[in-house]
Amino acid sequence: MNPISDHLKEDLTILFVGFNPSIRSGEVGHHYANPNNRFWKILYEAGLTQRKYEADEDWRLLEIGYGITNIVERPTRAADEITKEEYKAGREILKRKIEQYKPKVVCFVGKGVYQQYSGRKVAPWGKQCDSIVPGVIEFVAPSSSGLVRMKMDEIIKIYKQLGKYI
């Protein structure tokens, strides 16, 4: 299964960073394509998009200043299948992407994604105090996976905070 293409360009308002693609995303070639993933619904309900996009429109987020990438490229059934070596390599690749494209905000779609990237054990929801890449705001949001037990309105409330940076 091939990795999914990043959707990146310079001067993005927000770069969304996930763990890695799901098997379904790998099959269809689009980010957040698993029907149980709530990413597209969350963006819309949090007021970050004017309408609910479909996974096959993932590239269209570039038109509104948003990008998408992952810390690990390889599709898996679950994040716990990602190896330490993949995280280590992914951390360095992701840092280079952030340095190159310089988004205003990097939104980590899952606390664990941020912890793998930053090496920090503790990460509150929302804006982080110290950024790995100077001049880039790091923002931690809950995973959009349907496996997350957090209430949807709580998740949306956290994502709405991104509106301050748009």
C-alpha positions in Angstrom: 0.0 0.0 0.0 1.4 3.4 -1.0 1.7 6.3 1.3 -0.8 9.2 0.8 0.5 12.4 -0.7 0.9 15.4 1.7 -1.0 18.5 0.9 1.5 21.2 1.6 2.4 24.7 0.4 4.2 27.7 2.0 2.5 30.0 4.4 -0.4 27.8 5.4 -2.6 29.1 8.1 -2.9 25.6 9.7 -1.1 22.3 9.0 -3.0 19.3 10.4 -0.7 16.5 11.5 -2.1 13.0 12.1 -0.4 9.8 13.3 -0.5 8.0 10.0 -3.1 7.0 7.4 -5.7 4.4 8.1 -5.9 1.3 5.9 -8.9 2.8 4.2 -7.1 6.0 3.5 -4.2 4.0 2.0 -6.7 2.1 -0.2 -8.4 5.2 -1.6 -5.4 7.6 -1.4 -7.1 10.3 0.7 -6.6 11.6 4.2 -9.1 10.8 6.9 -11.1 8.5 4.6 -12.2 5.9 7.2 -16.0 6.4 7.6 -15.5 6.2 11.4 -13.1 9.1 11.4 -14.7 12.4 12.3 -12.1 14.8 11.0 -14.2 16.4 8.3 -17.2 16.8 10.6 -15.1 18.3 13.3 -13.6 21.0 11.0 -17.0 22.0 9.8 -18.7 22.0 13.2 -15.8 23.9 14.7 -16.3 26.6 12.1 -13.0 26.0 10.4 -14.6 25.2 7.1 -17.6 26.7 5.4 -19.0 23.2 4.6 -18.3 19.6 5.4 -15.6 18.3 3.0 -15.4 14.7 1.9 -12.1 12.8 2.1 -11.7 12.8 -1.6 -11.6 16.6 -1.5 -8.7 16.6 1.0 -6.4 18.5 -1.4 -9.0 21.3 -1.6 -8.1 22.4 2.0 -5.0 24.0 0.4 -7.4 26.5 -1.2 -8.4 27.8 2.2 -4.9 27.8 3.6 -4.9 24.4 5.4 -2.5 21.5 4.8 -2.4 17.9 5.8 0.5 15.5 6.6 1.3 12.7 9.1 4.2 11.9 11.4 4.4 8.4 9.8 3.6 7.7 6.2 2.8 4.0 6.4 -0.9 3.1 6.6 -1.9 0.8 9.5 -5.0 -0.4 11.2 -4.1 1.3 14.5 -1.4 3.8 15.7 0.0 1.1 18.1 1.4 -0.7 15.0 3.8 2.2 14.4 7.4 1.3 15.4 9.8 3.4 17.4 12.0 3.6 14.4 9.2 5.0 12.2 8.4 7.6 14.8 12.0 8.6 15.1 12.4 9.0 11.3 9.0 10.7 11.0 9.8 13.2 13.8 12.8 14.5 11.8 11.0 14.5 8.5 8.0 16.4 10.0 10.3 19.0 11.6 12.0 19.6 8.2 8.5 20.0 6.6 7.5 22.5 9.2 10.7 24.5 8.9 10.4 24.5 5.1 6.7 25.4 4.8 6.4 27.6 7.9 2.7 27.2 8.6 1.3 29.7 11.1 -0.1 26.9 13.2 0.6 23.2 13.4 -2.4 21.3 14.7 -1.5 17.9 16.0 -4.6 15.7 15.6 -4.1 13.6 18.7 -2.1 14.3 21.9 0.1 11.2 21.1 1.1 12.7 17.8 2.4 15.8 19.5 4.1 13.7 22.2 5.9 11.6 19.6 7.0 14.8 17.7 8.1 16.8 20.7 9.3 14.1 23.1 7.3 15.7 25.8 5.4 13.5 28.3 2.8 16.2 29.2 0.8 18.2 26.7 -2.4 20.2 27.5 -5.0 20.7 24.9 -4.6 23.8 22.8 -1.6 26.1 22.2 1.7 24.8 23.6 4.0 27.1 25.4 7.3 26.4 23.6 7.5 25.5 20.0 10.0 23.1 18.5 10.2 25.3 15.4 10.5 28.9 16.4 7.7 31.2 15.0 5.3 28.3 14.5 2.4 27.9 16.9 1.9 24.3 18.1 -1.6 23.3 18.9 -2.7 20.0 20.4 -6.2 18.7 19.6 -7.9 15.4 20.3 -7.7 12.7 17.6 -10.6 12.6 15.2 -10.7 8.8 15.4 -14.1 7.3 16.2 -12.3 5.3 18.9 -11.8 8.4 21.0 -14.1 8.3 24.0 -14.3 12.1 24.5 -17.7 13.7 23.8 -17.9 15.3 20.4 -18.9 18.7 21.7 -15.8 18.7 23.9 -13.6 17.9 20.9 -15.3 20.6 18.8 -14.8 23.1 21.6 -11.0 22.5 21.5 -10.9 22.7 17.7 -12.9 26.0 17.8 -9.9 27.6 19.6 -8.0 27.3 16.3 -10.3 30.1 15.1 -8.1 32.6 17.0 -5.3 32.0 14.6 -7.2 32.3 11.3 
